[in-house]
């Protein structure tokens, strides 16, 4: 599994549906190293990659991530699980 350098700065966002609260990027917890590895292995976490396809080609991705580009996210919220925490990149 290839992990690009940007993956070490993965931001974990917990989306609360219903209340639809938003977490500012500066307030969102960031995972690195062993915390990140543990999160990637956790079946209770949905892995969401919000980068554009061109960024995926350039930087790579991690197996298991679902790609929904950030500019499409509002129209595709129904594709996100409501019963898992969401880890975004």
C-alpha positions as CSV (number, residue, x, y, z in Angstrom):
1,X,0.0,0.0,0.0
2,X,1.5,3.3,-1.1
3,X,0.9,6.2,1.2
4,X,1.8,9.6,-0.2
5,X,3.3,12.2,2.1
6,X,0.0,14.1,2.2
7,X,-1.7,11.2,4.0
8,X,0.3,12.1,7.1
9,X,-1.8,15.2,7.3
10,X,-5.1,13.5,6.9
11,X,-7.9,15.4,8.7
12,X,-10.5,13.4,10.5
13,X,-13.9,15.0,10.3
14,X,-16.8,13.6,12.2
15,X,-20.0,14.5,10.3
16,X,-23.1,14.7,12.4
17,X,-26.0,14.1,10.2
18,X,-29.3,15.5,11.3
19,X,-27.6,18.4,13.0
20,X,-25.2,18.7,10.1
21,X,-22.6,20.4,12.2
22,X,-19.4,21.4,10.5
23,X,-15.9,21.3,11.9
24,X,-13.5,24.0,10.8
25,X,-10.3,22.6,9.3
26,X,-8.3,24.3,12.1
27,X,-10.4,22.6,14.7
28,X,-10.5,19.1,13.1
29,X,-8.2,16.5,14.7
30,X,-5.3,15.4,12.5
31,X,-4.0,11.9,12.6
32,X,-0.4,10.9,12.0
33,X,1.7,7.8,12.2
34,X,0.3,5.0,14.4
35,X,-3.0,6.8,15.0
36,X,-3.5,7.1,11.2
37,X,-2.6,3.4,10.7
38,X,-5.1,2.4,13.4
39,X,-7.8,4.6,11.8
40,X,-7.2,3.1,8.4
41,X,-7.7,-0.4,9.8
42,X,-10.9,0.5,11.8
43,X,-14.0,-0.9,10.2
44,X,-16.1,1.7,12.1
45,X,-14.5,4.5,10.0
46,X,-15.6,5.4,6.5
47,X,-12.6,6.6,4.4
48,X,-13.5,9.6,2.2
49,X,-11.1,11.2,-0.3
50,X,-12.4,14.6,-1.3
51,X,-9.6,15.4,-3.7
52,X,-10.0,15.9,-7.5
53,X,-9.2,12.9,-9.8
54,X,-6.1,14.8,-11.1
55,X,-4.8,15.0,-7.5
56,X,-5.4,11.2,-7.1
57,X,-3.4,10.5,-10.2
58,X,-0.6,12.8,-9.1
59,X,-0.4,11.9,-5.4
60,X,-1.9,8.4,-5.2
61,X,-4.5,7.2,-2.8
62,X,-5.0,4.5,-0.1
63,X,-6.9,1.3,-0.9
64,X,-10.4,1.5,0.6
65,X,-11.0,5.2,0.3
66,X,-14.1,6.4,-1.6
67,X,-13.5,9.4,-3.8
68,X,-16.1,12.1,-3.9
69,X,-14.5,15.3,-5.1
70,X,-15.2,18.2,-2.7
71,X,-17.2,20.2,-5.3
72,X,-19.6,17.2,-5.6
73,X,-19.9,16.4,-2.0
74,X,-23.0,18.5,-1.2
75,X,-24.9,16.7,-4.0
76,X,-23.7,13.2,-2.9
77,X,-24.2,13.3,0.8
78,X,-26.6,10.3,0.5
79,X,-23.6,8.2,-0.4
80,X,-22.1,8.7,3.1
81,X,-22.8,6.4,5.9
82,X,-24.7,7.7,8.9
83,X,-23.4,5.1,11.3
84,X,-19.7,5.5,10.9
85,X,-17.1,8.2,11.6
86,X,-15.8,9.7,8.4
87,X,-12.0,10.2,7.9
88,X,-11.3,12.6,5.0
89,X,-8.3,13.3,2.9
